[in-house]
Amino acid sequence: MQQEQIQQLSNRRLERMPVQYVLGEWDFQDLTLKMRPPVFIPRPETEDLVSLVVEEESQKCANSGPCFPVPVPHPVILEVGCGSGAIALSLLCKLPQSQVIAMDKEEAAVDLTRENAHRLQLQERIHIIHQDVSQSSAKQLLLWGPIDVIVSNPPYVFHEDMASLDAEILCYEDLDALDGGDDGMRVIKTILALAPSLLKDSGSVFLEVDPRHPDMVEHWLQAHPNLPLTLRAIHKDFCGKPRFLHIQKQSR
């Protein structure tokens, strides 16, 4: 029986099915999450995106002056494109007072995030919404009032680069979760256009992007002076490539 199972798993892998789908689960930060096709598989570098958000929120508390006991961050966070729930659920664990609104346009992703939230007993602190950000209004997303942080690992692959992705990705993963349109910025622009009406003053947007995007995003923000957003920092991934953007809403 066990040998049969091993044979089945080996066959799937030989068919180029990603190992995360073959095993049916994968670790991200300190969590073990269920995985199934075609929901986007979280990449190791995205763990750094979570760390940046945690660091920013913890820093806010440290800078809030003398306070006893030490203030605990309790941010409201919106994740755009939640996939398996990896980012949202990691943030709920790392920031125990936080609340997260997690949205995705794919029903399979919403279902998997919900399943993972229940497995980790985090369902009380998360709103999971089946919705496309490009068709969303601020009113629909302000479920817990103004938002402290928007976080997203959006589709950011340039459309012309899609064909050169690995067979594992092309055959099994949801390509909509990867294809960012001609300039890779289709969803990034939507998020940034919506951000000012969602965020508190000095609220932050954290994005994972293609290494070509930091300059492009900076130019795009300069071309849209009506959006009160500033590119605060560019962070590198573990390969030394510019991969994460911290954008902040200007205070009035």
Secondary structure, DSSP 8 states (H G I E B T S, - for coil): -HHHHHHHHHHHHHTT--HHHHHSEEEETTEEEE--TTS----TTHHHHHHHHHHHHHHHHHTS-S-SS------EEEEES-TTSHHHHHHHHHSTT-EEEEEES-HHHHHHHHHHHHHTT-GGGEEEEE--GGG--HHHH-TTSSEEEEEE----B-GGGGGGS-HHHHHHS-GGGTB--TTS-HHHHHHHHHHHHHEEEEEEEEEE--TTHHHHHHHHHHT-TTS-EEEEEEEE-TTS-EEEEEEEE---
